[in-house]
Amino acid sequence: MAEKERKKLSRRGFLILLGTGTASLVLGVSVGLPFARQKIAEFVDGSDGAFGAVEGKPTAWFEITPENQIIVYLPKVEMGQGVHTALAQIAIEELEASWDQVEVRQAGTGQGLDDSVGTSGSSTVSSLYQPLREAGALMRVMLIKEASKILTTPVENLKAEKGWVHSTIDDKALSYGEIVRNVEQWEIPDEVPPMKSPTDFKFIGKSIPRVDLVDKVTGAAIYGYDKRLPDMVYGAVARPPAIGAKLIKASEGTAKAAPGVVSLVLKEGFAGVVAETRVQAREALKLLDLEWEVVDSFSQEDIENLVSVGKGKGVVIQKEGSPTEQLNTSQVLTSEFRIPMAFHAHLEPQAAVADVRADKVEVWVSTQAPVRIQEFVAEAIDRDKGEVRVVPSYLGGGFGRKVEEKVAVEAAILSDSIGKPVHVGWTREEDFQYGYLRPPTHHVLRGVVNSNGKIEALEHQQSSGQVSFPFLPKIAKTVLGADFGSWRGAMIQYGVPNKQTITYLADLPIPTGWWRGLGLFANIFAIESFIDELAFSIGMDPLEFRLLNMPETKLGERMRNALIRAKAVSDWTRPAPEGVGRGVALALDAGTVVVEIAEVRIDNNRVKVDKVFAVVDPGMVISPDGAKAQVEGALTMGLSSVLYEEAIAENGLPSPSNFDRYPLLSMRDTPDIHVELIQGDDKPHGLGEPPIGPIGAAVANALFYLTGERLRTLPFGSF
Amino acid sequence: MKLLINHREYQVEDGDLSRPLVWVLRDELGLTGTKYGCGMGICGSCTIHLDGQAVRSCVLPLSFVEGKEITTIEGLAEKYSPDPSLLHPVQQSFIDHQVPQCGWCMPGQMMTAAAFLEKNPQPTEEEIASAMGNNYCRCGTYVRIKAAVSDASKQISKEESNG
């Protein structure tokens, strides 16, 4: 195709014209900076767009090709949330494209991606909803304007539809591709045109089939563990016998002569093997002669002692009224809760391939945080950050664990030493024992409720291992005071005149960090179990008790509506069948309200959850079926943790090391799940995490009504 | 050594014959549709068919598979129908029910389901849950897997009764 020289555009706005190098229209959306500070940059790379010297750092961008194809490049990774589909739905809504024109591609750091947030916090859709719509609307206006010139038809008589601009007065029409082919110079409008009313949406709000599923059912989808490059070899890296033990001495032993060995890489604190196959690399690793520092071991008891309310400095993160005074009464009810450490147990362990060359560094990796990978890889092999191109693949689960950079750094170190691409894929044991875990937590709740069922005073004190701090600059500790990851979900959302939340942070010998929902799972378990205890103490129905104590705010109204809806769909007022207990719990997280009602029985001394009703108000829903899938998945993962999952410290390492002693929930004990979505807001909110919050308390509360026993420690699958 | 995979012959080096099939498939032959998850035969991500039986390739030594017919997810559709535009009814049903989230466990789920339906074409829900109960899905798609396997069984029965 003939390349045309395009003139530089200069328009203020959040849109960035990336260029027209191959006669395409490429427009980027920059998010997160104030409007006026956005830069317009020109895309100067006419090649494959891979190593383009893109200025202006778009977060997402669109390309309309002369073949009338619309390619949407997305900064957010697909790890099962369905975001590539949802973001594409949003992107083309205002653009008036047709779905079969659209192709979604993952953006990498080399293509201008600078999404330092990564894919986390249930923020993908909510953060990109408005910018993507506005970009689509602007592109539509640009296309119509150019079509008007080509067709010599006034703009007022043109209409964009299904990837074409049609005249409304005659039968003239141009496809977007034809327009793109014929335009020499584009103009970005000054103002964002009016957006559609939601009643006119053609894509947003529709359950459009996921774009990634055909590849995922045929085995064609490529994850970090699957990425292969020509001439690629495999690496394996030695692990310490206990956390924190440094490598003191390393020599080759008999490894060099082992079959398939390409190279041994022994350097300060690092011992690795590169071999023709992965199996050979792992075998040869055992033949290295390594000496590790002996470090002080720690036990599970040490961990639990460190995670204790009152230990260390408490930070008050919420305070209204005079809770301390009001709680100083004989009427006060007090309860303690403990939640253990847990693994993420994503089924694809950490994996990356790095290709370190003199002129460039490329890393393909299953990651939620490509920009973090870029920084750490650059530092590890002493290269400029700009030289490192990170391409995120599909992720075989993330759940917060794939924010870690280690595997990519290892692949880069090994590749750097031999000048060939090296793939490193961790074993399950490496993944469980040498990463980070969901932190253990301890909660003390105190409350006073009056005879009318109003909570007079409520206090939640919680202690947790770190969540966000290990990933933030040291200064963050001082600035933030408390770890927002550990206290996510810890604040009291009820309308209580005297309330406070105090958080304690424990620095543990076992690394802890992000886990789906962060502190949400533990904090909501504690709070919502305790709310039930308060209701029971005055003989009130727990759902009515929650309704009575809603705050008089918009959020309170959304929570109230969700509770009322859950009451109806679960037929709450009908007595539970013989041998079945029913429990309710509520969470507000990432702007989304979730009510879950569990029906539970005991079967052969095991807790059996028959049914879960979930009423979820995530505001505007992009794909109802995709939203339901997220609710089903999050609460199923949560239930697995509630019933079975517990990791402990043993001989200086997290334990167990594999699924033989860390069972997950299976289909055999998965409940029927009924999801109902309600829309209490006109904006989309988070969905990947919020539904994991209430499940623990919903089940524990159900068990209490069934058995009279209050379970305050997880897991409790055996009864 | 010659391996018969998805009706094709592959040549692999003899080497250490105790090495697990999953790594031979993935790293030596580039058939990455078969996934690794635990290496202990527990999670089910690496499930393939060996002479029509669902087996865990992460605990299957290479020495054991010589002369046997191996089917991986890449060959599942072809095994069912030579028409390249058709998926296996289990695969199609997994799309129809929008089952996969991250998708990593899915090849193993579908291989397990396909072998199971071969033996038991009209299973009850309990039988499905029991047969699929040893395949983990961390994204928590079990309710959809169950519905999809149930629908696939109906599809297979219908096709069979139509001859």
HADDOCK unambig.tbl for C-alpha pairs under 7 A between the chains (distance, minus, plus):
assign (segid A and resid 79 and name CA) (segid B and resid 102 and name CA) 4.78 0.50 0.50
assign (segid A and resid 80 and name CA) (segid B and resid 101 and name CA) 3.66 0.50 0.50
assign (segid A and resid 80 and name CA) (segid B and resid 102 and name CA) 3.58 0.50 0.50
assign (segid A and resid 80 and name CA) (segid B and resid 103 and name CA) 6.94 0.50 0.50
assign (segid A and resid 81 and name CA) (segid B and resid 101 and name CA) 6.25 0.50 0.50
assign (segid A and resid 82 and name CA) (segid B and resid 101 and name CA) 6.94 0.50 0.50
assign (segid A and resid 209 and name CA) (segid B and resid 98 and name CA) 6.97 0.50 0.50
assign (segid A and resid 213 and name CA) (segid B and resid 95 and name CA) 6.42 0.50 0.50
assign (segid A and resid 213 and name CA) (segid B and resid 100 and name CA) 6.73 0.50 0.50
assign (segid A and resid 216 and name CA) (segid B and resid 103 and name CA) 5.65 0.50 0.50
assign (segid A and resid 217 and name CA) (segid B and resid 91 and name CA) 5.74 0.50 0.50
assign (segid A and resid 217 and name CA) (segid B and resid 106 and name CA) 6.72 0.50 0.50
assign (segid A and resid 217 and name CA) (segid B and resid 107 and name CA) 6.54 0.50 0.50
assign (segid A and resid 218 and name CA) (segid B and resid 73 and name CA) 6.16 0.50 0.50
assign (segid A and resid 218 and name CA) (segid B and resid 74 and name CA) 5.90 0.50 0.50
assign (segid A and resid 219 and name CA) (segid B and resid 33 and name CA) 3.95 0.50 0.50
assign (segid A and resid 219 and name CA) (segid B and resid 73 and name CA) 5.88 0.50 0.50
assign (segid A and resid 219 and name CA) (segid B and resid 74 and name CA) 5.84 0.50 0.50
assign (segid A and resid 219 and name CA) (segid B and resid 107 and name CA) 6.44 0.50 0.50
assign (segid A and resid 220 and name CA) (segid B and resid 33 and name CA) 6.32 0.50 0.50
assign (segid A and resid 226 and name CA) (segid B and resid 32 and name CA) 5.64 0.50 0.50
assign (segid A and resid 277 and name CA) (segid B and resid 27 and name CA) 6.78 0.50 0.50
assign (segid A and resid 345 and name CA) (segid B and resid 138 and name CA) 6.92 0.50 0.50
assign (segid A and resid 346 and name CA) (segid B and resid 138 and name CA) 5.97 0.50 0.50
assign (segid A and resid 347 and name CA) (segid B and resid 37 and name CA) 5.18 0.50 0.50
assign (segid A and resid 347 and name CA) (segid B and resid 104 and name CA) 6.57 0.50 0.50
assign (segid A and resid 347 and name CA) (segid B and resid 105 and name CA) 6.85 0.50 0.50
assign (segid A and resid 347 and name CA) (segid B and resid 138 and name CA) 6.67 0.50 0.50
assign (segid A and resid 348 and name CA) (segid B and resid 37 and name CA) 5.90 0.50 0.50
assign (segid A and resid 348 and name CA) (segid B and resid 104 and name CA) 6.44 0.50 0.50
assign (segid A and resid 349 and name CA) (segid B and resid 37 and name CA) 6.98 0.50 0.50
assign (segid A and resid 395 and name CA) (segid B and resid 102 and name CA) 6.34 0.50 0.50
assign (segid A and resid 396 and name CA) (segid B and resid 102 and name CA) 5.17 0.50 0.50
assign (segid A and resid 396 and name CA) (segid B and resid 103 and name CA) 6.45 0.50 0.50
assign (segid A and resid 396 and name CA) (segid B and resid 104 and name CA) 4.84 0.50 0.50
assign (segid A and resid 397 and name CA) (segid B and resid 102 and name CA) 5.44 0.50 0.50
assign (segid A and resid 428 and name CA) (segid B and resid 37 and name CA) 6.64 0.50 0.50
assign (segid A and resid 428 and name CA) (segid B and resid 38 and name CA) 5.16 0.50 0.50
assign (segid A and resid 632 and name CA) (segid B and resid 140 and name CA) 6.80 0.50 0.50
assign (segid A and resid 633 and name CA) (segid B and resid 139 and name CA) 5.27 0.50 0.50
assign (segid A and resid 633 and name CA) (segid B and resid 140 and name CA) 4.11 0.50 0.50
assign (segid A and resid 633 and name CA) (segid B and resid 141 and name CA) 5.67 0.50 0.50
assign (segid A and resid 634 and name CA) (segid B and resid 140 and name CA) 6.83 0.50 0.50
assign (segid A and resid 636 and name CA) (segid B and resid 140 and name CA) 5.04 0.50 0.50
assign (segid A and resid 637 and name CA) (segid B and resid 138 and name CA) 6.40 0.50 0.50
assign (segid A and resid 637 and name CA) (segid B and resid 139 and name CA) 6.57 0.50 0.50
assign (segid A and resid 637 and name CA) (segid B and resid 140 and name CA) 5.58 0.50 0.50
assign (segid A and resid 658 and name CA) (segid B and resid 38 and name CA) 6.79 0.50 0.50
assign (segid A and resid 659 and name CA) (segid B and resid 42 and name CA) 6.74 0.50 0.50
assign (segid A and resid 664 and name CA) (segid B and resid 136 and name CA) 6.99 0.50 0.50
assign (segid A and resid 666 and name CA) (segid B and resid 133 and name CA) 5.40 0.50 0.50
assign (segid A and resid 666 and name CA) (segid B and resid 134 and name CA) 6.87 0.50 0.50
assign (segid A and resid 666 and name CA) (segid B and resid 136 and name CA) 5.97 0.50 0.50
assign (segid A and resid 667 and name CA) (segid B and resid 129 and name CA) 5.50 0.50 0.50
assign (segid A and resid 667 and name CA) (segid B and resid 132 and name CA) 6.58 0.50 0.50
assign (segid A and resid 667 and name CA) (segid B and resid 133 and name CA) 5.04 0.50 0.50
assign (segid A and resid 667 and name CA) (segid B and resid 142 and name CA) 5.33 0.50 0.50
assign (segid A and resid 668 and name CA) (segid B and resid 129 and name CA) 5.11 0.50 0.50
assign (segid A and resid 668 and name CA) (segid B and resid 130 and name CA) 6.15 0.50 0.50
assign (segid A and resid 668 and name CA) (segid B and resid 133 and name CA) 5.28 0.50 0.50
assign (segid A and resid 670 and name CA) (segid B and resid 142 and name CA) 6.86 0.50 0.50
assign (segid A and resid 672 and name CA) (segid B and resid 143 and name CA) 6.87 0.50 0.50
